[in-house]
Amino acid sequence: MKRIRFSSIIVTYRCNARCQMCYTWKFPAEQSKEIGIDVYKRLPFSRVINVTGGEPFMREDLAEIIGALKKKTKRLVISSNGYFSDRIVKLFKKNKDIGIRISLEGMAMTNDGLRGLVGGFDKAMETIARLKNIGIKDLGIGMTVCDKNSKDIIGLYQLAKKMKLQFATAAIHNSFYFHKFDNEFEHPEMAISEFKKLINLQLKSRNVKDWFRAYFNYGLINYIEGEPRILPCAMGHDSFFLDPYGEVLPCNVMDETMGNLRGKSFEKIWGSRQAERVRGLVNNCTKNCWMVGSVSQQMNVHIDKPLLWILKHKFLKVGL
């Protein structure tokens, strides 16, 4: 079986936030039907595992799930809105070798408005402070950009820098996973302008990771402009998503299953005719998504492309 580079484990569709750009919270998972620890133990080894939701910390057995998944990867990162501070800190006190990205959609008023979570920004900042206090190193902020928060990109980036946090970006997408099909930029020029400012700041950084994040953000501009991906997509080939009910999916945009882990082994699903059919759909997909799960591994595979872009825009000072 081909090596798995990335897997995203959606442990639940339940969520305490009420985000405007994602309606997963309107369609919560039935807790009694969510797969258990026995299924997670049968997953293959992945270079990187992202645990996401919904809000992962709404699962009471998340600590057991993390314990099983840590044995399946070199790097595990949880995506969370950071609201359940006590639960998060309790888990990380016993798992200081994993990472977390706290979702913030801008500064306080912008974030709480978009997320429909009163006090959400303050709770997230409390969680970040407590995680830093116990020595968590792989810690950062993730922001999904839309019209309503694009002006907060630089402020949030500077806050992350000041607190010595990683800063990850995304842009609004439409998919069955988000239960959204009307996300769009009515003023794309605003987001593009702010992303260009961010890219210029990242290229000035002494941190090499920031240079590659600048390339990723260049890809987000390309996506917002409606252009084809600047790197190929290999979802379903070397990466997959797993939903809370055991369905193995190529990604979180294509509503096609390769099979269900309740009845088959991952190896049989991955090598099945159904999986090959889904890969064919991926090969012909025209959605041109640009999300970290489908991009970061391809940046490693096609390392020459980001390296040449960095050479051109950082060292040769070619403008965007």
Backbone bond lengths (Angstrom), bond angles and torsions (degrees), N, CA, C in turn:
res aa  C-N    CA-C-N  psi(-1)  N-CA   C-N-CA  omega(-1)  CA-C   N-CA-C  phi
1 M - - - 1.457 - - 1.522 109.68 -
2 K 1.330 116.03 135.14 1.457 121.37 179.50 1.523 110.66 -60.55
3 R 1.333 116.25 141.25 1.459 121.19 -179.05 1.522 111.13 -58.98
4 I 1.321 115.98 134.95 1.461 121.32 176.58 1.525 108.34 -87.62
5 R 1.313 115.47 124.15 1.462 120.05 -179.26 1.526 112.27 -88.93
6 F 1.342 116.02 -36.61 1.469 119.72 -174.21 1.515 109.86 -147.72
7 S 1.324 116.38 136.08 1.458 120.43 171.38 1.521 108.98 -136.19
8 S 1.317 115.02 138.12 1.458 121.58 178.28 1.519 107.91 -113.28
9 I 1.292 116.04 119.52 1.462 122.12 -174.89 1.520 108.81 -104.53
10 I 1.336 115.72 107.36 1.468 121.26 178.84 1.530 106.28 -86.69
11 V 1.320 117.84 99.25 1.462 119.95 -172.78 1.529 113.08 -78.52
12 T 1.342 116.80 -20.44 1.463 120.20 178.08 1.521 109.85 -163.03
13 Y 1.331 115.31 154.62 1.467 120.70 170.98 1.529 109.89 -100.49
14 R 1.325 118.11 1.45 1.455 120.28 176.11 1.533 109.51 -73.85
15 C 1.321 116.33 141.56 1.461 119.64 -178.42 1.520 110.38 -152.78
16 N 1.335 115.95 142.86 1.464 121.33 179.36 1.525 112.06 -91.01
17 A 1.347 117.89 -10.50 1.461 121.04 178.56 1.525 109.80 -90.23
18 R 1.319 115.71 167.56 1.467 122.30 -178.99 1.534 108.55 -132.19
19 C 1.306 115.61 59.21 1.463 121.42 -172.71 1.527 112.23 -65.24
20 Q 1.331 115.05 142.04 1.468 120.93 -179.88 1.519 112.02 -75.50
21 M 1.333 117.79 -27.26 1.465 120.75 -176.28 1.518 112.99 -96.99
22 C 1.344 116.43 0.55 1.454 121.88 179.33 1.519 108.61 -145.93
23 Y 1.333 115.89 124.94 1.467 120.25 -178.27 1.528 112.56 -106.87
24 T 1.319 117.11 22.51 1.468 120.04 177.24 1.524 110.88 -54.55
25 W 1.322 116.24 -36.51 1.464 121.24 -178.38 1.525 112.44 -62.29
26 K 1.329 117.40 -21.86 1.465 120.55 177.98 1.528 112.11 -78.41
27 F 1.324 116.03 -12.79 1.456 121.53 -177.56 1.529 109.76 -130.61
28 P 1.338 117.00 62.75 1.465 120.16 -174.77 1.523 112.40 -64.94
29 A 1.315 115.59 148.35 1.460 120.57 176.51 1.522 109.83 -66.30
30 E 1.319 116.26 147.96 1.462 120.99 172.23 1.520 107.12 -79.15
31 Q 1.314 115.91 115.42 1.457 121.14 -172.82 1.529 112.25 -55.49
32 S 1.314 116.76 -38.46 1.461 120.70 -177.54 1.531 112.71 -68.25
33 K 1.349 116.48 -18.80 1.462 120.55 -177.90 1.528 113.35 -100.19
34 E 1.333 117.23 -4.58 1.462 120.19 178.45 1.523 109.91 -68.11
35 I 1.330 116.44 139.34 1.457 119.87 -178.83 1.523 110.90 -64.82
36 G 1.313 115.61 154.14 1.452 121.76 -176.93 1.512 113.57 -103.31
37 I 1.307 115.67 -175.85 1.460 123.18 -173.93 1.517 111.99 -60.65
38 D 1.341 118.05 -29.91 1.464 120.98 -178.73 1.522 111.50 -61.85
39 V 1.330 117.24 -34.99 1.465 121.28 179.29 1.524 110.37 -72.57
40 Y 1.309 117.28 -43.61 1.462 120.27 -179.40 1.533 111.63 -62.54
41 K 1.320 117.05 -31.42 1.462 120.67 179.06 1.519 112.41 -67.25
42 R 1.339 117.02 -18.48 1.466 120.61 -177.08 1.527 113.56 -96.15
43 L 1.324 116.47 5.72 1.463 119.87 179.29 1.533 111.01 -73.66
44 P 1.331 117.51 154.66 1.464 120.93 178.17 1.523 111.47 -78.13
45 F 1.317 116.10 170.11 1.461 121.04 175.76 1.525 109.34 -73.65
46 S 1.332 117.27 134.19 1.467 123.57 176.68 1.523 108.70 -124.46
47 R 1.312 115.77 144.01 1.466 119.14 177.47 1.524 110.76 -60.79
48 V 1.328 116.75 -42.53 1.463 122.32 178.23 1.520 108.44 -133.32
49 I 1.322 116.77 135.98 1.468 122.18 173.23 1.519 108.62 -120.98
50 N 1.332 115.02 130.07 1.462 121.70 172.78 1.524 108.12 -109.98
51 V 1.307 116.62 125.34 1.463 121.94 176.75 1.523 107.71 -100.83
52 T 1.320 116.67 122.90 1.454 120.07 -172.52 1.522 110.67 -141.75
53 G 1.349 116.10 -172.61 1.449 121.27 -179.28 1.525 109.62 -148.05
54 G 1.339 116.90 -143.62 1.448 130.70 19.15 1.530 114.12 36.61
55 E 1.294 114.33 -160.19 1.457 121.32 175.88 1.532 107.90 -109.62
56 P 1.345 117.54 109.47 1.468 120.91 -175.43 1.519 114.61 -54.24
57 F 1.336 116.59 -33.63 1.456 119.15 -175.03 1.528 113.44 -76.66
58 M 1.332 116.98 6.71 1.453 119.89 170.24 1.526 111.07 -85.43
59 R 1.333 116.79 -8.76 1.464 119.99 174.80 1.520 109.58 -86.11
60 E 1.316 116.03 122.75 1.457 120.64 -178.11 1.526 112.13 -69.25
61 D 1.324 117.03 -23.12 1.464 120.79 -179.17 1.528 112.11 -101.04
62 L 1.335 117.49 22.93 1.456 120.01 -176.62 1.528 111.94 -60.95
63 A 1.324 118.06 -36.52 1.466 120.71 -179.84 1.533 110.84 -60.62
64 E 1.333 116.77 -40.13 1.469 120.43 178.85 1.530 110.42 -68.69
65 I 1.339 116.35 -38.60 1.470 120.33 178.05 1.528 110.14 -63.06
66 I 1.322 116.42 -45.62 1.465 120.80 179.44 1.524 110.31 -61.70
67 G 1.319 116.75 -40.77 1.458 120.59 178.61 1.519 112.27 -58.94
68 A 1.329 116.06 -39.72 1.464 120.68 178.76 1.520 111.37 -72.07
69 L 1.337 117.11 -42.16 1.468 120.84 -175.28 1.523 112.58 -72.80
70 K 1.317 118.10 -28.36 1.463 120.43 178.70 1.526 112.06 -59.61
71 K 1.322 116.00 -27.93 1.467 120.81 179.28 1.523 112.05 -78.98
72 K 1.343 115.68 -5.65 1.461 120.55 -174.32 1.526 113.10 -109.63
73 T 1.324 118.01 10.69 1.468 118.80 -173.24 1.522 112.51 -158.28
74 K 1.339 114.66 162.15 1.463 120.85 171.17 1.524 110.56 -84.92
75 R 1.341 115.78 -30.74 1.472 119.53 -176.52 1.515 110.27 -142.76
76 L 1.313 116.15 126.00 1.461 122.43 178.66 1.521 108.87 -120.42
77 V 1.323 115.92 130.32 1.465 121.83 179.43 1.520 109.06 -130.56
78 I 1.319 116.49 133.50 1.462 122.22 177.12 1.522 109.29 -99.49
79 S 1.327 116.65 136.26 1.470 121.88 171.69 1.523 107.97 -100.36
80 S 1.326 117.09 128.34 1.466 121.17 -174.63 1.519 109.66 -150.22
81 N 1.339 116.66 156.17 1.466 118.91 173.42 1.529 111.74 -85.17
82 G 1.321 116.74 -3.48 1.455 120.86 172.28 1.512 115.71 76.26
83 Y 1.334 117.51 9.73 1.462 119.91 -173.59 1.529 113.19 -74.63
84 F 1.321 116.26 -37.29 1.468 120.16 -176.05 1.528 109.82 -87.95
85 S 1.307 115.09 71.60 1.454 122.18 -171.12 1.528 113.08 -56.99
86 D 1.324 117.75 -47.23 1.466 120.87 -177.48 1.528 111.23 -62.23
87 R 1.323 116.83 -43.74 1.463 120.85 179.80 1.525 110.76 -63.40
88 I 1.324 115.18 -42.06 1.466 120.30 -177.38 1.524 110.80 -65.41
89 V 1.312 116.38 -48.47 1.466 120.58 -178.80 1.523 110.35 -63.99
90 K 1.309 118.11 -39.36 1.468 121.30 179.04 1.521 110.62 -59.44
91 L 1.339 116.68 -44.46 1.460 119.85 -179.82 1.521 111.03 -67.26
92 F 1.326 116.98 -42.37 1.460 119.82 -175.15 1.520 113.35 -74.72
93 K 1.309 118.12 -21.52 1.465 119.72 174.07 1.524 110.77 -62.55
94 K 1.328 116.18 -28.68 1.469 121.65 -179.43 1.526 111.96 -100.04
95 N 1.335 117.12 -5.44 1.466 121.40 -177.14 1.526 110.16 -139.36
96 K 1.315 116.27 64.20 1.463 120.29 -176.12 1.523 112.95 -76.64
97 D 1.328 116.19 -4.42 1.452 120.73 -178.10 1.528 113.06 -96.36
98 I 1.330 117.97 8.35 1.464 120.84 177.57 1.529 108.63 -113.43
99 G 1.341 116.12 173.98 1.453 120.41 -177.25 1.513 112.64 -118.78
100 I 1.318 115.22 170.76 1.462 120.90 177.26 1.523 108.94 -150.03
101 R 1.336 115.25 141.55 1.456 121.96 172.17 1.518 107.52 -118.31
102 I 1.312 115.84 119.91 1.456 122.59 179.68 1.530 108.44 -91.02
103 S 1.316 116.61 123.13 1.464 121.08 -178.28 1.526 110.83 -78.81
104 L 1.321 115.62 121.56 1.458 122.35 174.19 1.527 107.13 -132.51
105 E 1.311 116.86 132.79 1.464 120.29 -175.70 1.523 112.14 -103.62
106 G 1.330 115.41 30.30 1.449 120.46 -179.36 1.512 110.03 132.94
107 M 1.326 116.70 -167.32 1.445 121.06 176.99 1.529 108.86 -74.06
108 A 1.340 116.49 -178.54 1.466 121.12 -164.85 1.531 114.84 -51.38
109 M 1.327 117.77 -56.92 1.462 119.91 -175.26 1.523 111.77 -65.33
110 T 1.317 116.14 -41.47 1.463 120.18 -179.85 1.523 110.45 -64.94
111 N 1.319 115.91 -48.14 1.465 120.15 -179.26 1.520 112.06 -59.08
112 D 1.324 116.60 -52.07 1.461 119.94 -175.60 1.524 111.55 -65.12
113 G 1.334 116.87 -32.94 1.456 120.20 177.33 1.514 112.42 -68.27
114 L 1.327 116.92 -45.15 1.460 120.86 -179.03 1.521 112.28 -71.27
115 R 1.320 116.38 -32.65 1.457 120.16 -176.45 1.528 112.85 -92.43
116 G 1.320 117.52 -10.17 1.451 119.33 179.95 1.514 112.44 59.26
117 L 1.318 115.25 34.30 1.462 121.21 -174.63 1.522 108.18 -127.68
118 V 1.333 116.30 98.88 1.463 120.98 -177.35 1.526 109.84 -60.86
119 G 1.311 115.73 126.56 1.465 120.14 -179.45 1.519 113.38 74.61
120 G 1.326 117.25 12.62 1.459 120.74 -176.03 1.517 113.32 -63.52
121 F 1.322 117.12 -40.31 1.460 120.77 179.70 1.525 110.62 -63.91
122 D 1.313 116.05 -46.78 1.468 119.91 -178.58 1.530 111.16 -64.14
123 K 1.329 117.09 -39.49 1.469 120.28 178.37 1.522 110.42 -64.87
124 A 1.341 116.03 -41.23 1.460 119.96 179.28 1.522 110.89 -63.17
125 M 1.335 116.59 -42.12 1.461 120.31 179.67 1.530 111.29 -67.04
126 E 1.323 116.08 -35.61 1.466 119.75 175.16 1.525 110.33 -61.97
127 T 1.328 115.37 -44.59 1.465 120.27 179.98 1.521 111.03 -61.84
128 I 1.336 116.19 -44.92 1.466 120.39 179.52 1.528 110.52 -60.14
129 A 1.335 116.98 -45.19 1.468 120.97 -179.62 1.526 111.05 -61.36
130 R 1.315 116.31 -41.87 1.471 119.83 -179.17 1.527 111.52 -69.21
131 L 1.335 116.78 -36.13 1.465 119.94 177.62 1.526 110.93 -68.32
132 K 1.324 116.90 -38.98 1.462 120.10 175.90 1.525 110.15 -63.28
133 N 1.312 115.95 -38.13 1.459 121.61 -177.47 1.524 112.67 -64.53
134 I 1.350 116.75 -30.41 1.469 119.36 179.21 1.530 111.78 -94.59
135 G 1.330 116.25 4.52 1.452 120.09 170.81 1.515 116.99 91.76
136 I 1.337 117.97 22.63 1.463 120.44 178.22 1.529 108.75 -73.19
137 K 1.317 116.91 126.04 1.462 121.81 -175.44 1.528 112.99 -94.33
138 D 1.333 116.74 -42.16 1.471 120.94 -177.06 1.526 108.33 -85.75
139 L 1.315 114.45 79.31 1.457 121.69 -170.03 1.525 109.53 -134.57
140 G 1.318 116.44 132.87 1.453 117.77 -178.33 1.514 113.98 -161.30
141 I 1.317 114.36 178.43 1.459 124.25 179.07 1.525 108.36 -112.22
142 G 1.326 116.56 139.70 1.456 121.76 173.96 1.517 110.04 -119.99
143 M 1.325 117.51 135.58 1.464 122.09 -176.99 1.525 110.46 -128.55
144 T 1.331 116.51 129.65 1.458 121.87 174.30 1.523 108.20 -101.62
145 V 1.305 116.63 116.30 1.469 122.04 -170.44 1.525 111.37 -89.12
146 C 1.341 114.76 137.34 1.460 123.07 174.44 1.529 107.37 -143.60
147 D 1.326 116.69 -175.67 1.468 119.30 179.43 1.528 112.35 -57.86
148 K 1.332 115.78 -40.56 1.459 120.53 -170.67 1.523 114.40 -74.95
149 N 1.333 117.44 -14.48 1.466 117.66 -177.82 1.523 114.27 -127.86
150 S 1.332 117.62 3.93 1.459 118.84 -175.27 1.530 112.65 -59.78
151 K 1.335 117.37 -30.75 1.463 120.58 -179.88 1.536 112.33 -71.98
152 D 1.325 116.35 -8.94 1.465 120.25 179.19 1.522 112.87 -96.36
153 I 1.331 118.31 -1.26 1.466 120.50 -176.56 1.524 111.42 -57.33
154 I 1.318 116.50 -51.49 1.469 119.76 -175.09 1.528 111.31 -67.11
155 G 1.334 116.82 -41.14 1.463 119.86 178.83 1.518 112.13 -61.05
156 L 1.323 116.47 -42.02 1.464 120.14 -179.66 1.529 110.82 -70.97
157 Y 1.330 116.24 -37.62 1.473 120.19 176.69 1.533 109.96 -61.90
158 Q 1.324 116.76 -44.51 1.459 119.83 -179.42 1.520 111.70 -66.42
159 L 1.345 116.59 -35.05 1.461 120.00 175.20 1.521 110.27 -63.63
160 A 1.319 116.62 -43.89 1.462 120.78 178.94 1.529 110.72 -61.09
161 K 1.330 116.27 -43.76 1.456 119.95 178.85 1.527 111.63 -61.47
162 K 1.324 115.19 -43.84 1.466 120.21 -179.32 1.525 111.23 -61.15
163 M 1.334 116.35 -36.26 1.456 121.19 -178.61 1.532 112.57 -91.47
164 K 1.335 116.39 3.63 1.467 122.75 -179.88 1.520 111.40 58.95
165 L 1.355 114.80 47.82 1.455 122.58 178.52 1.517 110.14 -110.57
166 Q 1.330 116.18 153.44 1.457 120.56 170.77 1.534 108.12 -70.32
167 F 1.332 116.16 154.23 1.458 120.23 -179.90 1.516 109.42 -133.21
168 A 1.323 116.25 112.78 1.468 122.49 -177.90 1.526 109.80 -111.77
169 T 1.312 115.96 147.06 1.456 120.57 -177.94 1.530 111.22 -125.84
170 A 1.309 113.95 157.62 1.460 122.84 173.05 1.518 106.11 -150.12
171 A 1.319 116.07 171.40 1.462 121.33 174.48 1.523 107.91 -128.21
172 I 1.311 117.02 157.84 1.461 120.22 -179.77 1.530 110.78 -58.85
173 H 1.327 115.23 136.78 1.457 123.37 176.25 1.524 108.14 -129.28
174 N 1.287 115.76 164.01 1.465 121.72 172.64 1.521 109.02 -111.69
175 S 1.331 116.47 138.31 1.460 119.33 176.81 1.524 109.73 -170.90
176 F 1.327 114.94 164.77 1.462 121.21 175.02 1.525 110.50 -60.65
177 Y 1.314 116.27 -32.99 1.465 122.16 -177.64 1.524 111.02 -62.90
178 F 1.319 116.28 -41.35 1.459 121.08 178.73 1.528 112.24 -85.81
179 H 1.336 116.93 -10.17 1.468 121.57 -173.61 1.525 110.24 55.03
180 K 1.316 114.90 36.40 1.461 121.44 179.67 1.524 109.50 -131.91
181 F 1.335 114.95 133.38 1.454 120.33 178.25 1.534 111.15 -134.66
182 D 1.348 115.47 10.55 1.459 120.10 179.97 1.528 112.79 -122.57
183 N 1.351 116.30 13.05 1.464 118.99 174.60 1.523 109.50 -68.43
184 E 1.310 117.27 126.88 1.453 120.93 176.60 1.526 110.16 -159.14
185 F 1.306 115.07 157.02 1.462 121.15 174.75 1.521 108.39 -90.08
186 E 1.319 116.24 113.87 1.457 119.36 174.73 1.524 110.72 -79.47
187 H 1.344 115.32 -24.02 1.465 120.76 178.73 1.533 108.55 -130.62
188 P 1.323 116.75 67.90 1.466 119.73 -176.23 1.521 113.48 -59.90
189 E 1.322 116.77 -27.63 1.460 119.51 -178.35 1.533 111.70 -62.73
190 M 1.344 117.50 -30.38 1.462 120.54 178.73 1.521 110.35 -67.20
191 A 1.349 116.71 -48.57 1.460 120.54 -179.97 1.520 110.62 -63.70
192 I 1.324 116.96 -42.10 1.464 120.89 -179.44 1.525 110.73 -62.18
193 S 1.321 116.91 -41.87 1.459 121.25 178.48 1.527 111.12 -60.77
194 E 1.337 116.41 -43.84 1.470 120.14 -179.20 1.522 111.05 -70.02
195 F 1.320 117.74 -37.18 1.461 120.36 177.42 1.531 110.68 -64.40
196 K 1.324 116.97 -36.74 1.465 119.73 177.96 1.525 110.76 -64.68
197 K 1.329 116.50 -38.88 1.468 120.14 175.74 1.525 110.42 -61.95
198 L 1.341 115.58 -43.57 1.461 120.70 179.74 1.529 110.71 -62.49
199 I 1.323 116.02 -45.76 1.460 120.77 179.86 1.525 110.85 -58.34
200 N 1.317 117.04 -44.23 1.466 120.36 179.94 1.528 111.61 -63.34
201 L 1.317 117.14 -38.32 1.466 120.37 176.47 1.524 110.69 -66.44
202 Q 1.318 116.78 -41.88 1.463 119.88 -178.98 1.520 111.88 -67.57
203 L 1.321 117.02 -36.07 1.461 119.81 178.57 1.528 112.06 -69.67
204 K 1.323 117.31 -22.93 1.462 121.29 177.50 1.531 112.09 -82.46
205 S 1.324 116.19 -12.78 1.458 121.30 -178.01 1.531 111.27 -67.68
206 R 1.313 115.30 154.39 1.460 120.63 174.26 1.520 111.69 -87.25
207 N 1.310 115.64 -7.28 1.457 121.74 -178.94 1.535 109.34 -85.73
208 V 1.324 116.86 117.78 1.461 121.11 -177.56 1.529 111.46 -59.59
209 K 1.345 116.97 -35.56 1.475 120.20 178.51 1.526 111.05 -57.69
210 D 1.314 116.38 -35.75 1.464 120.04 179.91 1.531 111.18 -63.86
211 W 1.307 117.28 -32.59 1.464 120.00 179.25 1.526 110.58 -65.44
212 F 1.333 115.50 -40.56 1.461 119.45 178.79 1.532 111.17 -72.87
213 R 1.333 116.45 -31.57 1.469 119.01 174.21 1.530 109.95 -66.67
214 A 1.320 116.45 -33.42 1.469 120.12 176.07 1.525 109.83 -61.73
215 Y 1.327 116.51 -41.22 1.470 120.26 177.52 1.523 110.35 -63.57
216 F 1.331 116.60 -42.40 1.467 119.97 177.48 1.529 110.09 -59.42
217 N 1.323 117.27 -42.99 1.464 120.94 179.87 1.523 112.03 -68.02
218 Y 1.321 116.52 -31.00 1.467 120.26 172.00 1.537 109.30 -61.14
219 G 1.326 116.16 -39.77 1.461 120.49 176.28 1.520 112.27 -64.92
220 L 1.328 117.19 -33.45 1.469 120.18 176.06 1.527 110.97 -65.86
221 I 1.323 116.97 -39.85 1.471 119.86 175.40 1.524 109.77 -59.83
222 N 1.308 115.51 -45.59 1.469 121.46 178.44 1.525 111.12 -57.93
223 Y 1.354 115.91 -41.37 1.467 121.07 178.15 1.529 111.04 -65.30
224 I 1.316 116.92 -46.09 1.470 121.11 -179.43 1.530 110.73 -61.30
225 E 1.314 115.88 -33.46 1.466 120.37 179.39 1.528 112.35 -77.67
226 G 1.337 117.07 -3.99 1.458 120.97 176.92 1.514 114.70 79.88
227 E 1.320 116.55 21.16 1.460 120.84 -178.84 1.534 111.11 -90.52
228 P 1.335 117.72 159.87 1.474 120.96 176.21 1.521 111.11 -61.53
229 R 1.325 115.92 153.86 1.465 121.23 178.55 1.522 110.96 -55.76
230 I 1.325 115.45 145.02 1.458 119.78 177.80 1.527 111.20 -89.15
231 L 1.325 117.67 -6.53 1.458 123.28 171.20 1.529 108.00 -134.00
232 P 1.327 118.19 149.64 1.470 119.82 179.58 1.522 111.59 -68.30
233 C 1.323 116.13 162.29 1.465 122.04 176.48 1.525 108.71 -104.90
234 A 1.319 116.85 131.27 1.467 121.24 179.65 1.527 111.37 -120.39
235 M 1.331 117.10 21.16 1.462 119.67 178.14 1.533 108.96 -61.75
236 G 1.310 114.82 138.65 1.459 119.47 -176.28 1.511 112.84 86.01
237 H 1.338 116.50 -15.79 1.465 122.03 177.27 1.527 110.78 -97.71
238 D 1.323 116.48 -50.86 1.464 120.13 178.24 1.525 112.14 -127.99
239 S 1.329 116.50 9.54 1.465 122.04 -178.05 1.519 109.44 -149.09
240 F 1.338 116.15 157.31 1.465 119.26 179.05 1.518 110.67 -156.42
241 F 1.329 115.10 165.75 1.461 124.02 170.95 1.524 107.84 -114.55
242 L 1.310 115.96 147.10 1.462 121.55 174.14 1.513 108.20 -122.32
243 D 1.335 117.30 124.37 1.467 118.67 -178.09 1.527 110.76 -88.31
244 P 1.327 118.53 170.88 1.470 121.16 -174.44 1.521 114.49 -64.03
245 Y 1.333 117.49 -13.88 1.461 121.18 -177.70 1.520 113.04 -103.24
246 G 1.346 116.76 2.66 1.456 120.61 176.22 1.505 115.68 99.62
247 E 1.340 117.91 3.87 1.459 120.44 179.51 1.535 110.01 -77.53
248 V 1.333 115.86 130.17 1.460 121.75 176.41 1.531 107.96 -91.14
249 L 1.327 116.15 115.15 1.458 123.01 -175.42 1.528 110.09 -113.33
250 P 1.327 117.83 152.51 1.467 118.23 177.02 1.522 112.34 -69.46
251 C 1.336 116.38 -33.50 1.459 120.75 -176.34 1.523 108.32 -162.91
252 N 1.318 116.92 -171.98 1.462 120.06 -179.93 1.527 112.10 -101.74
253 V 1.337 116.41 16.68 1.462 120.82 178.30 1.525 111.49 -118.23
254 M 1.321 116.77 -37.44 1.462 121.51 -178.70 1.532 109.68 -89.94
255 D 1.318 116.17 115.00 1.474 121.83 -176.72 1.526 109.92 -84.00
256 E 1.320 115.30 67.95 1.459 123.02 179.29 1.520 108.53 -136.52
257 T 1.325 117.15 132.07 1.451 120.18 179.68 1.520 111.59 -103.42
258 M 1.322 115.39 144.26 1.461 121.37 174.92 1.524 110.75 -89.08
259 G 1.328 115.63 -19.90 1.456 120.90 -178.77 1.511 110.20 154.56
260 N 1.327 116.80 170.59 1.459 121.52 -177.56 1.527 110.84 -114.71
261 L 1.334 115.35 131.27 1.457 121.50 -175.61 1.526 113.89 -73.13
262 R 1.323 117.28 -9.26 1.471 118.29 177.16 1.530 111.20 -67.36
263 G 1.345 115.60 -31.07 1.463 118.01 -174.38 1.513 115.53 -112.45
264 K 1.363 117.25 -13.74 1.453 120.52 -177.18 1.526 111.07 -136.06
265 S 1.317 115.88 159.77 1.460 119.85 174.00 1.521 109.22 -75.50
266 F 1.318 115.95 157.80 1.462 119.07 178.72 1.521 110.06 -61.46
267 E 1.315 117.15 -39.77 1.462 121.22 -177.14 1.528 111.40 -61.04
268 K 1.336 117.10 -42.06 1.461 120.31 178.70 1.526 111.29 -67.10
269 I 1.322 116.64 -39.94 1.470 120.48 177.59 1.524 110.01 -63.84
270 W 1.321 117.09 -47.22 1.466 122.63 -174.60 1.534 111.44 -64.40
271 G 1.327 116.57 -30.36 1.459 120.22 -178.87 1.517 114.10 -99.69
272 S 1.327 117.30 11.15 1.465 121.49 -174.63 1.529 112.55 -82.03
273 R 1.326 115.33 164.54 1.457 120.57 175.28 1.526 110.87 -64.71
274 Q 1.341 115.27 -34.85 1.460 118.94 178.18 1.522 110.67 -62.09
275 A 1.324 116.71 -41.10 1.467 120.18 178.27 1.528 110.85 -63.63
276 E 1.335 117.10 -40.14 1.463 120.41 178.47 1.528 110.85 -65.01
277 R 1.334 116.42 -37.51 1.467 119.83 177.35 1.522 110.42 -62.10
278 V 1.338 116.15 -43.71 1.460 120.67 -179.56 1.526 110.70 -65.39
279 R 1.325 116.91 -38.74 1.468 119.61 178.12 1.526 111.11 -62.70
280 G 1.322 115.56 -35.28 1.455 119.17 175.72 1.514 111.73 -62.51
281 L 1.344 116.29 -38.04 1.461 120.39 177.19 1.528 110.73 -66.34
282 V 1.323 116.25 -38.61 1.458 120.27 177.24 1.526 110.08 -62.06
283 N 1.325 116.16 -44.27 1.466 120.85 -178.38 1.524 112.05 -59.91
284 N 1.318 116.49 -28.22 1.467 121.03 -177.45 1.530 112.88 -107.21
285 C 1.342 116.76 11.50 1.461 121.09 -178.47 1.530 110.52 -69.58
286 T 1.319 115.72 139.59 1.471 120.53 -179.15 1.530 112.64 -116.85
287 K 1.333 117.01 15.10 1.469 119.52 -177.06 1.526 112.26 -73.57
288 N 1.342 116.89 -24.57 1.469 122.02 175.72 1.527 113.28 57.50
289 C 1.320 117.17 35.69 1.470 121.38 178.81 1.527 110.42 -59.34
290 W 1.310 114.96 153.45 1.466 120.59 177.66 1.525 107.51 -140.27
291 M 1.339 114.54 83.44 1.458 121.72 179.87 1.522 108.78 -123.49
292 V 1.308 115.99 152.52 1.465 120.55 -171.15 1.526 112.02 -57.47
293 G 1.342 117.90 -34.24 1.459 119.85 -179.16 1.513 113.26 -62.55
294 S 1.316 117.13 -38.01 1.463 120.74 -177.84 1.521 113.05 -94.79
295 V 1.332 116.55 -4.68 1.466 120.11 -174.95 1.525 112.90 -110.30
296 S 1.331 117.94 -43.57 1.470 120.10 -171.23 1.524 112.59 -58.35
297 Q 1.334 116.45 -42.04 1.462 118.45 -179.82 1.529 111.26 -68.82
298 Q 1.336 116.49 -35.94 1.457 119.82 178.87 1.532 112.01 -70.40
299 M 1.320 116.83 -25.56 1.455 119.60 173.13 1.522 110.59 -65.55
300 N 1.330 116.55 -32.91 1.461 120.62 176.12 1.526 111.12 -73.31
301 V 1.324 116.02 -41.57 1.463 120.82 -178.90 1.531 110.85 -65.71
302 H 1.318 116.07 -43.96 1.472 122.31 -178.36 1.525 109.78 -107.67
303 I 1.322 115.97 52.38 1.461 121.34 -171.76 1.522 112.88 -60.09
304 D 1.338 117.38 -24.87 1.457 120.13 -178.81 1.526 112.33 -61.95
305 K 1.351 116.44 -34.19 1.470 119.19 -176.30 1.525 112.54 -68.89
306 P 1.348 119.32 -50.84 1.472 116.82 175.67 1.525 113.25 -64.57
307 L 1.345 117.08 -33.16 1.461 119.15 179.66 1.530 111.39 -64.64
308 L 1.318 116.76 -43.34 1.466 120.28 178.25 1.525 111.32 -65.31
309 W 1.339 116.06 -37.83 1.469 119.87 178.53 1.527 110.32 -64.90
310 I 1.336 116.07 -42.96 1.472 120.76 178.67 1.526 110.29 -63.05
311 L 1.328 116.57 -44.57 1.468 120.47 177.74 1.517 110.71 -56.68
312 K 1.322 116.46 -44.42 1.459 122.03 -176.98 1.521 111.94 -67.26
313 H 1.349 116.35 -46.23 1.470 119.21 -170.65 1.526 113.97 -93.33
314 K 1.320 118.28 -24.67 1.469 118.93 177.80 1.521 111.74 -94.45
315 F 1.321 115.67 -50.17 1.464 118.89 -171.18 1.532 113.28 -90.80
316 L 1.341 116.33 -32.03 1.461 118.91 176.94 1.518 112.54 -94.38
317 K 1.349 115.37 -3.15 1.478 122.56 173.50 1.524 113.26 59.89
318 V 1.337 117.06 33.94 1.462 120.70 176.33 1.518 108.09 -77.78
319 G 1.311 118.40 129.74 1.455 122.44 -178.39 1.509 112.60 -70.64
320 L 1.331 115.32 159.15 1.464 120.16 179.54 1.519 110.52 -74.18
